[in-house]
Amino acid sequence: MKVDFYRHPLKPEDAQRIAAVLATPFLTTGQVARGVEQQLRDYFDVPHACLVNSWTNGALAVLLAMELRPGDEVIVPAMTFIASANVVELAGGTVVFADVDPHTLLMQPEAVAKLVTPRTRAVMPVHIYGQLCDIEAMRAVVDMHPQRSGPILFIEDAAHCFEGEFQGHKPGRFGDVAIFSFYATKNVTCGEGGAIIARDDALFGRILEARLHGMSAIAVDRFSAGRYNHWDMNRLGTKANLPDVLAALLPPQIETIDARLPERQRLCARYRAAFAGGPLRLVGQLQSTKSAEHIFTIGVPNGARDQAIAALNANGINVTVNFRSVTHTSYYRKRYPAAAVQCPVSETWGEQTLTLPMFPGLTEEEQDHVIRVVRDEVYKLAKAA
Ligand SMILES: Cc1ncc(COP(=O)(O)O)c(C=O)c1O
C-alpha cells in the first residue's frame, strides 16, 4: 500500500476563488489579502497582521525592519528548520544557537538565559511540531537579564503552530511578532505563503515597508483614488508580499481551522497509543499546551533511523526528517564550529528523528499500515541496532 506523506485539503471549489481574482485587474496584494489580514487580526486578537509570500521572506522583513548591525546576535534553537537561522545570516546578524529540552524539543527559558549578551537583539523561539514555547517565562528571564544592553525582540517562529495555544494563549500573545508559514504541508496552506502578526504600531510600520522593498506605499495604495501617488524609500526591504491569487485560498481554511484540529488530535492519539511502551522516542506533550499537531515525529534510537526510513519507504510509506540539527549542516558547522558541541540534545534528536504521514484525510487503513510497519520492522531495528 502506498501512503502519501501529506495531502492538502484544497478542493476543486477553491479554484473558483482564484478565478474570481483573475476576473479583476488586480492580481497582486489587494482587497483579498486585506480581508485575510482582518481574519488574522480577529483570530489572534492582535492589532496588526500582514500576509507574506513565505515564512522566510516574512522573517527577513522583520529582521530588516530591526536594522541589525554586524555582530548583533539573535538566539535561535538548533532544533528547527534551517530557515530560522538563515534569515539571521541573510540580515547580517550573528546566530547564537540554543539547545532544546530533550522531552519536548522546545527551547526553554533557562537555555536562553545562558546565552544573552550585550549584543543580543532578538530571540526566536520555535513552536516546534505544534506545541508552544513558554514565551511569557522566557521574556521574564530575558527582560531581567543583567547582560542585556537594550530591548530584545521576541520573534515567534509559528510555522508549525497556527491554532495551538499555551495556557489558553495563541501565538503572538507575548512575543513582539509571530510569523506563520502557509507552505504546502502546513495546517493552513496556499502552496507558498505566510503571515506576520504584531502588536507595536511603529514596529509594524517598519515591517510593512521592509516587506516591500522599503517602499512607503504598497501597489494598491500607489494607484488609489483614481490617481498615481508618489512613494518614498526609508529603509532597505525585500519583496515579501503575498498576491491575491494565492491569498484567495486562505479564508475558508482559517474559518475552519479550529474545527479541523480534532481530526489531527485523533490521528496523533492513535499513533501515541500504538507506540506507547515501545522502543521509539516520542515527543513529550505538555499538559498546559493545546498542540496544533502539525506533524507526528518519532525518534528511532541506536543509529537505526536511516534503516527505518528505508524500511518504511520499501513498504510504500513516505516520510521526512524534521529536522537534522541546524548546527549539523556543513554551512553552520563551518560558520559556528563550537555550536554542535553546545547543542547535544538537538544533535542527537536530529540523528534519530523521522516524521510519519499525518493529516486530516489519512484513512484508518493507511494509518494502520504505517503502525504495522513501524511495529513489525522499525521496532526490530530500534532494538537490534
Ligand atoms: C520551523 C520552520 N520555520 C520556518 C519555516 C520556513 O517556512 P517557509 O517555507 O514558509 O519559508 C519552516 C518550513 O517548513 C519551518 O518548519
The ligand as a Gaussian input file, in Angstrom:
#p B3LYP/6-31G(d) Opt

LIG

0 1
 C       10.042000      25.762000      11.870000
 C       10.022000      26.357000      10.494000
 N       10.376000      27.643000      10.353000
 C       10.368000      28.233000       9.140000
 C        9.989000      27.544000       8.014000
 C       10.037000      28.228000       6.676000
 O        8.756000      28.385000       6.127000
 P        8.558000      28.823000       4.607000
 O        8.756000      27.627000       3.751000
 O        7.127000      29.337000       4.552000
 O        9.543000      29.900000       4.326000
 C        9.602000      26.212000       8.109000
 C        9.186000      25.477000       6.897000
 O        8.812000      24.373000       6.863000
 C        9.624000      25.583000       9.382000
 O        9.303000      24.302000       9.527000

